[in-house]
C-alpha cells in the first residue's frame, strides 16, 4: 500500500478526576497531621511540665567597645552661629545651661 502522509498522534490522559482525588487525599493527610501534632504537643507539654532550665549567657563586649571608640575618634564638632548685634547695644546670652 502506498502512503501519502505520515501522521503523529499524541495521546494525553484526562487528569481532571485525578486532581480531585489527589486533593481529597492531601486534605485527609492534613487532618491526620493536625491530630498528630496536637497529640505530640500534649505529650511534650506533659513531659516538660515543672522542668526548669538555666542558661548562662556571657558576652565579651571588648571588641565592640574598641570598634565604637575607633569610629568616634578624630571626630570634630563644628558649630556655626549668627551672632550679630548692633554696635553700642549690649549682647544677650541666650544659651541654655543645665
C-alpha positions in Angstrom: 0.0 0.0 0.0 1.3 3.4 -0.9 1.3 6.2 1.7 0.7 9.8 1.0 1.4 11.2 4.5 2.8 10.4 8.0 0.6 11.2 10.9 1.8 11.6 14.5 -0.7 11.5 17.3 -0.1 12.5 21.0 -2.4 10.8 23.5 -2.9 12.7 26.7 -4.8 11.2 29.6 -7.7 13.1 31.1 -6.5 14.1 34.6 -9.4 16.2 35.9 -10.6 13.5 38.2 -7.1 12.6 39.3 -6.5 16.1 40.6 -9.7 15.9 42.7 -8.5 12.6 44.1 -5.1 14.0 45.0 -6.7 17.0 46.6 -9.0 14.8 48.7 -6.1 12.6 49.7 -4.0 15.5 50.8 -6.8 17.0 52.8 -7.2 13.7 54.6 -3.5 13.7 55.4 -3.7 17.3 56.6 -6.3 16.3 59.2 -4.1 13.3 60.3 -1.1 15.6 60.6 -3.1 18.1 62.7 -4.3 15.4 65.1 -0.8 14.0 65.4 0.6 17.5 66.1 -2.0 18.1 68.8 -1.1 14.7 70.3 2.6 15.4 70.3 2.1 18.8 71.8 0.2 17.3 74.7 3.0 14.7 75.2 5.7 17.3 75.1 3.8 19.7 77.5 3.2 16.8 79.9 6.9 15.7 79.9 8.2 19.2 80.2 5.8 20.5 82.9 7.6 21.6 86.0 11.0 21.4 84.3 13.3 24.4 84.7 16.2 25.3 82.6 19.1 27.7 83.5 21.1 29.1 80.7 24.2 31.2 81.3 24.8 33.9 78.8 28.0 35.8 78.6 29.2 38.4 76.1 32.6 39.8 75.5 31.9 43.4 74.6 35.6 44.5 74.4 35.7 44.2 70.6 32.5 46.2 70.2 33.8 48.9 72.5 37.1 49.2 70.6 35.2 49.5 67.3 32.9 52.2 68.7 35.8 54.1 70.2 37.7 53.9 66.9 34.6 55.1 65.0 34.3 58.1 67.4 37.9 59.2 67.5 39.1 62.2 65.5 35.5 63.4 65.1 35.2 67.2 65.4 32.1 69.2 66.0 31.7 72.5 64.2 29.0 74.9 65.4 28.1 77.9 63.3 26.4 80.8 64.9 25.0 84.1 63.6 26.0 86.4 66.5 25.2 89.8 65.1 24.4 92.7 67.3 24.4 96.4 66.8 27.3 98.4 67.9 26.7 100.1 71.2 24.0 97.7 72.3 24.7 95.1 74.9 24.7 91.5 73.6 22.4 89.0 75.3 23.5 85.5 76.2 20.5 83.2 75.2 22.3 79.9 75.5 20.7 77.3 77.8 22.7 75.9 80.6 21.9 72.8 82.7 
